[in-house]
Amino acid sequence: MRILSAFLGILQSSRLLPNKVDAEVITRTAKRRTGLTDLGDGMHRIGMENLVKAMDASPITNFGIFSSNGFGVDALSNRLMMLDYMKKHPEVAEVKIEKPVFIIGFPRTGTTLLQNLLHLSDDRRALEFWEITNPIPFSNNPQKDLSARIRKTKMRLALANFVVPEMKFIHEVRHNSLEECWSLFIPQFTIQNWDMTGRWPSYGKFLSQHDMKPAYEEYKKYLQVMVQRVPDKKLILKCPDHMWHLDALLSVFPDACIVWTHRDPSKSIPSYCSLASLNWRLLYGAFEPKELGPYIEERFIAGIERAMAVRDRVGDERFLDVNFKTLLTEPEAAVNRITSHFGLTPVNPKKMDAYLNRDRPDNRGKHNYTAEHYGLDKESIKLKFRDYIQRFDISTK
C-alpha cells in the first residue's frame, strides 16, 4: 500500500491524477464516462460539497484521494444513469414498493444473518452486491446487462480484497452476496457510515442536521427500477444507517415493516471498530486505534437516541425486535416470529438449515478483537447504553 500510494503521489504531482478530492473533476469525469449531462435538481450538491470539504481537510493518503474520487465518479455516474432511465421509462415512477421489510440495528448485531434467512423464500428477495453498486441497467439485453454489471463488480471486489485481505474474515463480500443498501445513498452523497468509517466529524454533523427525506425519495427510485425488472417479490432491505434517519424512512415508506436487531453494545461496538479500522487504515495509513473506539461509541449513542425518539413518537406497531442471542441459538424461531408478525410466507426449514450449516470465511470465531485495543471499556459502554439495554432487555453476559 505504501508503494502504491507513493506511485499515485507521483501521478498526482504530475497532474495526471487529481491531487485532492475535487467535486468539479468528479462531475466532469462522470459526465464524460456516461455521455450524459442531466443531473436533475442538483440535490446531491449539498451532500457532495460537505463531504469533499471534510475529506480535503483531513490528512488522507494519496490512495485515499484516488479511491474517494473514484467513488465520487461512480456515484454521479449512477445518478446520471438513473435520471436518464427514468426519463426513458416514466412508468417506473408508478412502480409500488409495498410493505418493504427493513432490517435495522447497529452493525455487528446479526442483520446480515437475518437478511439471508428471510431471503430464503420464492416470493421475496434481498439485493445482491452487484445490483446495489450498479443499480441501473447497462443494456436492454438482460443477459448482456447482467454479465456487464457482474464483471464490473468482480473487478471492484478484486481490488478491495487485494488492499484489504482481512475483510473476508470479518464480513465476506462476494459479487452475489446480500449487502446493505447504503450504496444507494452514494449518488446523493448522504451516507451515514462514511462519517464512522472515514472519520469526518463535520460531515457527520451535517448529516445529523440535514433533511434526509429527499435522499430517501431518490433512494426509492433506485428500488423502483429494481422492482420493475424483478416484480412480484417483496424487498428485504438491510442497513444500520436507517437507524439515524427513521423519520425520513417512515415518511417515504409509511407501510414499512421494521425488524430491529439488538445486541450488547459492549460487544457490537468493538466488533464494528475492527471493521471500521480497515477503512481508516486505507484512508490514513497509520492511525491511533484508541482514537477509533470513542469516535464510534459517540456516534452509536447518537444513533440509538435518534432511533428511540422516532419510535417513541410513532409507536411500536411497525417494529419487531429480535435479540441477537436468540437469533444465534434459535434462528428458526426468530425468523418464524418475524414472518408471522408481518404476514410473510414462512421460510422452508431445510433451506434454513442448509444456509446455517455452510462454511464461510467469516464464520463466528474467525474474527478476533478486543475493546481495550480501541480505547474502550466494556463496563463504561454498558453504563452509557443502560436505558437502551433495559428497554429492550438485552443480555450483557
C-alpha positions in Angstrom: 0.0 0.0 0.0 2.9 2.4 0.7 4.4 1.6 -2.7 1.0 2.1 -4.4 0.4 5.3 -2.5 3.8 6.7 -3.5 3.2 5.8 -7.2 -0.2 7.6 -7.1 1.6 10.6 -5.5 3.9 10.8 -8.5 0.9 10.8 -10.8 -0.9 13.4 -8.7 2.1 15.7 -8.5 2.4 15.3 -12.3 -1.2 16.3 -12.6 -2.1 13.1 -14.3 -4.5 12.4 -11.4 -6.2 14.9 -9.1 -4.2 15.8 -6.0 -7.3 16.3 -3.9 -10.9 15.2 -3.8 -12.5 17.6 -6.3 -16.2 17.9 -6.9 -15.8 19.6 -10.3 -13.4 16.9 -11.6 -15.7 14.2 -10.3 -18.6 15.8 -12.1 -16.8 16.3 -15.4 -15.5 12.7 -15.3 -18.9 11.2 -14.6 -20.5 13.1 -17.5 -17.7 12.1 -19.8 -17.9 8.4 -18.7 -21.7 8.2 -19.2 -22.1 10.6 -22.1 -24.9 12.2 -20.0 -25.3 15.7 -18.6 -28.6 16.0 -16.8 -28.0 15.9 -13.0 -31.6 16.9 -12.3 -32.3 19.3 -9.5 -28.8 19.2 -8.2 -29.9 18.0 -4.7 -26.7 16.0 -4.5 -24.6 19.1 -4.4 -25.0 20.0 -0.7 -24.0 16.5 0.4 -21.2 16.3 -2.1 -19.8 19.7 -1.1 -19.9 18.9 2.6 -18.2 15.5 2.1 -15.5 16.9 -0.2 -14.8 19.7 2.2 -14.4 17.2 5.1 -12.2 14.9 3.1 -9.9 17.7 1.9 -9.5 19.0 5.4 -8.3 15.6 6.6 -4.8 14.0 6.1 -5.9 11.2 3.8 -3.3 9.3 1.8 -2.7 9.5 -1.9 -4.6 6.2 -2.2 -7.4 7.8 -0.2 -7.7 10.7 -2.6 -7.6 8.3 -5.6 -10.3 5.9 -4.2 -12.5 8.8 -3.0 -12.5 10.4 -6.4 -13.3 7.0 -7.9 -16.3 6.6 -5.5 -17.5 10.0 -6.4 -17.4 9.3 -10.2 -19.2 6.0 -9.7 -21.8 7.9 -7.6 -22.5 10.6 -10.1 -22.5 8.1 -12.9 -25.3 6.2 -11.2 -27.2 9.3 -10.7 -26.9 10.4 -14.3 -27.9 7.0 -15.5 -30.9 6.8 -13.1 -32.3 10.2 -14.2 -31.8 9.2 -17.9 -33.5 5.8 -17.3 -36.5 7.5 -15.5 -36.9 9.8 -18.5 -36.9 7.0 -20.9 -39.1 4.8 -18.8 -41.5 7.2 -17.0 -43.7 4.2 -16.0 -41.1 3.3 -13.4 -42.3 6.1 -11.2 -45.6 4.2 -10.8 -44.0 1.0 -9.5 -45.1 0.3 -6.0 -42.8 -0.6 -3.2 -45.3 -2.4 -1.0 -44.6 -3.2 2.7 -40.8 -3.5 2.3 -39.0 -5.1 5.2 -36.2 -3.0 6.6 -33.7 -4.8 9.0 -32.1 -2.2 11.2 -29.9 -2.3 14.2 -26.3 -1.4 15.0 -23.6 -3.0 12.8 -22.5 -6.5 14.0 -25.9 -7.3 15.6 -26.9 -10.2 13.2 -28.5 -8.1 10.5 -26.7 -10.0 7.7 -27.7 -13.4 9.1 -31.3 -12.3 9.4 -31.5 -10.9 5.9 -30.1 -14.0 4.4 -32.6 -16.2 6.3 -35.6 -14.0 5.3 -34.4 -14.1 1.7 -34.9 -17.8 1.6 -38.4 -17.6 0.1 -39.5 -17.5 -3.5 -41.8 -14.5 -3.0 -39.2 -12.1 -1.6 -35.6 -11.1 -2.3 -32.8 -9.0 -0.9 -30.4 -7.1 -3.1 -27.1 -8.6 -4.2 -23.9 -6.6 -4.2 -23.6 -6.3 -8.0 -27.1 -4.8 -8.2 -26.7 -2.4 -5.3 -23.4 -1.0 -6.6 -24.6 -0.8 -10.2 -28.4 -0.3 -9.8 -29.2 1.0 -13.3 -29.1 -1.4 -16.3 -26.2 -1.1 -18.7 -28.0 -2.6 -21.6 -31.5 -3.5 -22.7 -30.3 -7.1 -23.3 -30.9 -8.8 -20.0 -28.0 -11.4 -20.4 -25.6 -8.8 -21.7 -26.6 -6.4 -18.9 -26.2 -9.0 -16.1 -22.8 -10.0 -17.4 -21.5 -6.4 -17.6 -22.7 -5.4 -14.2 -21.3 -8.6 -12.5 -18.0 -8.2 -14.3 -17.6 -4.6 -13.1 -18.5 -5.6 -9.5 -16.0 -8.5 -9.6 -13.2 -6.1 -10.7 -14.0 -3.8 -7.8 -14.0 -6.6 -5.3 -10.7 -8.0 -6.6 -9.1 -4.6 -5.9 -10.8 -4.4 -2.5 -9.6 -7.9 -1.5 -6.1 -7.0 -2.6 -5.8 -3.9 -0.4 -7.9 -5.3 2.5 -7.3 -9.0 2.6 -8.6 -9.3 6.2 -12.1 -8.2 5.2 -13.2 -11.7 4.3 -12.7 -12.8 7.9 -14.8 -10.0 9.3 -17.5 -9.7 6.7 -17.3 -11.7 3.5 -18.5 -9.8 0.4 -19.0 -11.6 -2.9 -20.5 -10.2 -6.1 -23.7 -12.0 -5.3 -23.8 -11.7 -1.5 -26.7 -9.8 0.0 -25.5 -6.5 1.3 -26.5 -3.2 2.9 -28.4 -0.8 0.8 -26.4 2.3 1.9 -24.7 2.2 -1.5 -28.0 3.6 -3.0 -27.4 6.8 -1.0 -24.0 7.3 -2.5 -25.4 9.2 -5.6 -26.9 11.7 -3.1 -23.7 11.8 -1.0 -25.6 11.2 2.2 -24.0 8.1 3.6 -24.2 7.9 7.4 -21.5 5.2 7.9 -19.0 7.3 5.9 -18.7 9.5 9.0 -17.7 6.5 11.1 -15.6 4.7 8.5 -14.0 7.9 7.2 -13.5 10.0 10.4 -15.2 13.1 9.1 -17.0 14.7 12.1 -18.0 17.8 10.2 -19.7 15.7 7.6 -21.4 13.7 10.3 -22.7 16.9 11.9 -24.0 18.0 8.5 -25.9 14.7 8.2 -27.4 15.0 11.7 -29.0 18.3 10.7 -29.8 17.5 7.0 -33.3 16.8 5.8 -33.0 13.3 4.6 -36.4 12.9 3.1 -35.3 14.0 -0.5 -32.4 11.4 -0.3 -34.9 8.7 0.7 -37.2 9.7 -2.2 -34.3 9.3 -4.6 -33.3 6.0 -2.9 -36.9 4.8 -3.6 -36.4 5.5 -7.3 -33.5 3.0 -7.4 -35.6 0.5 -5.7 -38.4 1.1 -8.3 -36.0 0.3 -11.1 -35.0 -3.0 -9.5 -38.6 -4.0 -8.6 -39.7 -3.2 -12.2 -37.2 -5.6 -13.6 -37.9 -8.4 -11.0 -41.6 -7.8 -10.0 -43.8 -9.7 -7.6 -41.2 -10.1 -4.9 -41.2 -8.3 -1.6 -38.0 -6.5 -0.8 -35.9 -7.5 2.3 -33.6 -4.5 2.9 -30.9 -4.1 5.5 -28.8 -1.2 6.7 -27.8 0.1 10.1 -27.7 3.7 8.6 -31.5 3.7 8.7 -31.4 4.0 12.5 -30.1 7.6 12.2 -32.9 8.6 9.8 -36.0 6.6 10.7 -38.2 9.6 10.4 -37.3 10.1 6.8 -37.6 6.4 6.1 -41.1 6.2 7.5 -42.2 9.3 5.7 -41.2 7.8 2.3 -42.2 4.2 3.2 -45.2 4.6 5.5 -46.1 0.9 5.3 -42.5 -0.3 6.1 -42.1 -3.4 8.3 -39.1 -2.8 10.5 -37.1 -5.6 12.2 -34.8 -4.2 14.8 -31.9 -6.4 16.0 -30.4 -5.8 19.4 -27.0 -6.9 20.9 -25.0 -5.8 23.9 -23.2 -2.6 22.7 -20.1 -3.6 24.6 -19.7 -6.4 22.1 -21.1 -4.8 18.9 -19.1 -1.5 19.2 -15.6 -3.1 19.4 -16.6 -5.5 16.6 -17.5 -2.7 14.4 -14.4 -0.8 15.4 -12.4 -3.7 14.0 -14.3 -3.4 10.7 -14.1 0.4 10.5 -10.3 0.3 11.2 -9.7 -1.3 7.8 -11.1 1.8 6.1 -9.2 4.2 8.4 -6.0 2.4 7.5 -6.7 2.8 3.8 -7.5 6.4 4.2 -4.9 7.5 6.6 -2.2 4.8 6.6 -1.1 4.7 10.3 -3.6 5.9 12.9 -4.1 5.5 16.7 -6.7 2.7 17.4 -7.6 4.2 20.7 -9.0 7.2 18.9 -11.3 5.0 16.9 -13.3 3.4 19.8 -14.6 6.6 21.4 -15.3 8.1 18.0 -17.6 5.1 17.1 -19.1 4.9 20.6 -20.2 8.6 20.4 -21.9 8.0 17.0 -23.7 4.9 18.2 -25.0 6.8 21.2 -26.4 9.5 18.8 -27.9 6.8 16.5 -29.7 5.0 19.3 -31.1 8.3 20.8 -32.4 9.3 17.4 -34.0 5.9 16.6 -35.6 5.6 20.1 -37.0 9.1 19.8 -38.7 8.3 16.5 -40.1 5.0 17.9 -41.5 6.9 20.9 -43.2 9.2 18.5 -44.7 6.7 16.0 -45.3 3.8 18.4 -44.3 0.1 18.3 -46.8 -1.1 15.7 -44.4 -1.0 12.7 -41.5 -2.6 14.7 -40.5 -6.1 15.7 -37.5 -6.6 18.0 -35.0 -9.5 17.6 -32.4 -10.3 20.3 -29.0 -11.3 18.9 -28.6 -14.2 21.2 -32.0 -15.6 20.4 -31.2 -15.3 16.7 -28.0 -17.3 17.1 -29.4 -20.0 19.4 -33.0 -20.2 17.9 -32.8 -18.8 14.3 -35.8 -20.7 13.1 -38.0 -19.5 15.9 -36.7 -15.9 15.4 -37.5 -16.0 11.6 -40.9 -17.6 12.1 -41.8 -14.9 14.6 -41.0 -12.2 12.0 -42.9 -13.9 9.2 -45.9 -14.4 11.4 -45.9 -10.9 12.7 -45.7 -9.2 9.3 -47.8 -11.8 7.4 -44.9 -13.1 5.3 -44.5 -16.6 3.8 -42.7 -18.9 6.2 -39.1 -20.0 5.3 -38.6 -23.6 4.5 -36.7 -25.2 7.4 -34.5 -27.3 5.1 -33.3 -24.2 3.2 -32.6 -22.5 6.5 -30.6 -25.4 7.8 -28.6 -25.6 4.6 -27.7 -21.9 4.9 -26.8 -22.1 8.6 -24.6 -25.2 8.1 -22.5 -23.9 5.2 -18.9 -22.8 5.8 -17.8 -19.2 5.4 -14.5 -17.4 5.9 -16.3 -15.0 8.3 -17.9 -17.7 10.4 -18.0 -16.9 14.2 -14.7 -17.4 15.9 -12.6 -16.2 13.0 -12.8 -12.5 13.8 -10.7 -11.5 16.8 -10.7 -8.1 18.5 -10.7 -6.5 22.0 -12.5 -3.4 23.3 -9.3 -2.2 25.0 -7.4 -2.1 21.7 -9.7 0.6 20.6 -9.7 2.6 23.8 -13.0 1.3 25.1 -14.1 -0.1 28.4 -17.0 -2.6 28.3 -18.5 -1.6 31.7 -18.4 2.0 30.7 -20.2 1.2 27.4 -22.9 -0.7 29.3 -23.5 2.2 31.6 -23.8 4.7 28.7 -26.3 2.5 27.0 -28.1 1.5 30.2 -31.5 2.9 29.1 -31.3 1.1 25.7 -30.2 -2.2 27.3 -33.0 -2.1 29.8 -35.7 -1.0 27.4 -35.1 -4.0 25.1 -34.0 -6.5 27.7 -30.6 -7.1 26.1 -28.4 -9.8 27.6 -25.0 -8.4 28.6 -23.5 -11.8 29.7 
